């Protein structure tokens, strides 16, 4: 689910970029910013062939378990005489780094300003304000079948 969450945020942010810029394209995508120079012949981004140039890259840089919500019970009572033990859900905080890889510095700053404006307007992602993708729904139901909620 971690990849799906980062991908969903990237897609929502890309939609925001398309609305702001007025042109279709891929402006935001998940990726490893550490690989930005892995295929270049020297410093800078001039010779990259890894597809990360002139975009905003969403990179997962940290992940922490939410300790405040950890005190959920490890059991569920299904009937009056039967107790079923199950693992409580793991609630994670994902920390993303958004990096503008544009060669034009002014354009990179504008892209970063779009990222900030997007998250000022949409602080919470829920079922009501985010379209549900079919692969997330099927993935979530697989977890429910295996005992997670």
Steps between C-alpha positions, in 0.01 A plus 500: 500500500797736539565514127130549429482790746803677349367435149155636592648821644720539191201456269291752694787748495553442127131578439546824693803588285301436181224731624749774593722477192223427252686231306481123525814317601675319780627761741513295820592137552635281777867422471830475680668839489831332587501355147478838328865494394548124474492499120679826432858543387580769753351745746163650421200357324593566140553141385241313704303228330310376806189715438527706818602829344269805475249356747410505866613175659321366809750298706419313820769611746363381834227282642388488863236306684231716659544433872194694619255268324680179600280417798232324295380163635649182351171315516148524364188346648300343218238326711418502869704184563783536246801732501718525191855629534640703214789731437406866535552718193838665455462875453797665332609856437675529164739790447544602138764724347385692192790600276470714187760376252456774242814639341333843504524616863206741478275227361613267781400761759159540336450122510592490870253784563230288331584212734463725806175650369359153431560380855368824648173434319487126559640396836297180537445226244172319559245299303285810455767728351719247316381271220538136595712299258388145426840347582496660846152364568598146400824523699311620807247217474786247485625631834151477649474136391828422674379644829608866481251785502 
